[in-house]
């Protein structure tokens, strides 16, 4: 069907643009969340290594996007999990900002290109 070729091409273009937009938003938010975590962590800084080692990154797996926050120091998991999570920041940060992610992605998906 000759009419379906341009329709399919337009759908592919639309999907590519939407996926790129979501990737961009996730990348920006991952950096924002890491910056916030560095400012809001509950532990006392002795060496500042744990704070400096906090990072955020976004990655794509097919049509799934993952915002990852993590530690670059080997004792990061202890900060997050020891003492019943008293010094944890990563999960709290992601959970508290979930609605921001949802609203930004929703805005991209609803926008006209």
C-alpha positions in Angstrom: 0.0 0.0 0.0 1.6 3.2 -1.2 -0.3 5.4 1.3 1.1 3.5 4.3 4.7 4.3 3.5 4.6 8.0 4.4 2.4 7.2 7.5 4.9 4.6 8.7 7.8 7.1 8.1 6.0 9.8 10.0 5.3 7.4 12.9 8.9 6.4 13.0 10.0 10.0 13.0 7.5 10.8 15.8 8.7 7.9 17.9 12.3 8.8 17.4 11.6 12.4 18.5 9.6 11.4 21.6 12.3 8.9 22.7 15.0 11.5 22.3 12.9 14.0 24.3 12.4 11.5 27.1 16.1 10.6 27.1 17.0 14.2 27.4 14.7 14.9 30.3 15.9 11.8 32.1 19.5 12.9 31.6 18.8 16.3 33.0 16.8 15.0 35.9 19.4 12.4 36.8 22.0 15.2 37.1 19.5 17.4 39.1 18.8 14.6 41.5 22.5 13.8 42.1 23.1 17.5 42.8 20.2 17.6 45.3 21.4 14.4 47.0 24.9 15.9 47.4 23.3 18.9 49.1 20.7 17.0 51.2 22.6 13.8 52.4 22.1 13.1 56.1 25.6 11.9 56.9 28.4 14.0 58.4 31.2 14.7 55.9 34.6 13.6 57.2 36.5 13.4 53.9 33.7 14.6 51.5 34.6 11.5 49.3 31.1 10.0 49.6 29.4 13.3 48.7 31.7 13.9 45.8 31.1 10.3 44.6 27.4 10.6 44.3 26.3 10.5 40.7 23.2 10.4 38.5 22.9 9.0 35.1 20.1 8.1 32.7 20.2 5.1 30.3 17.8 3.6 27.9 17.0 -0.1 27.5 14.8 -0.4 24.4 11.8 1.8 25.2 12.5 1.8 29.0 14.4 4.6 30.6 16.3 4.2 33.9 17.4 7.1 36.1 20.2 5.8 38.3 21.6 7.4 41.4 24.7 5.8 43.0 27.8 6.1 45.0 31.4 5.8 43.6 32.9 5.0 47.0 33.0 1.4 48.2 31.3 2.2 51.4 28.3 3.8 49.6 26.1 0.7 50.2 26.8 0.9 53.9 25.7 4.5 54.0 22.5 3.6 52.3 21.6 0.4 54.2 23.3 0.4 57.6 21.6 1.7 60.7 18.2 0.9 59.1 18.9 3.3 56.3 19.4 6.3 58.6 22.1 7.8 56.3 20.5 6.7 53.0 19.7 9.4 50.5 19.4 7.7 47.1 16.1 5.8 47.4 14.6 8.7 49.3 15.6 11.1 46.6 14.2 9.0 43.7 11.0 8.3 45.5 10.5 12.0 46.4 11.0 13.1 42.8 8.9 10.4 41.1 6.1 12.8 40.3 8.5 15.2 38.6 9.7 12.5 36.3 6.2 11.5 35.5 5.0 15.0 34.8 8.0 15.9 32.6 7.7 12.7 30.5 3.9 13.2 30.2 4.5 16.8 29.0 6.8 15.4 26.2 4.4 12.7 25.2 1.5 15.1 25.0 3.4 17.8 23.1 3.0 18.3 19.4 6.2 18.0 17.4 
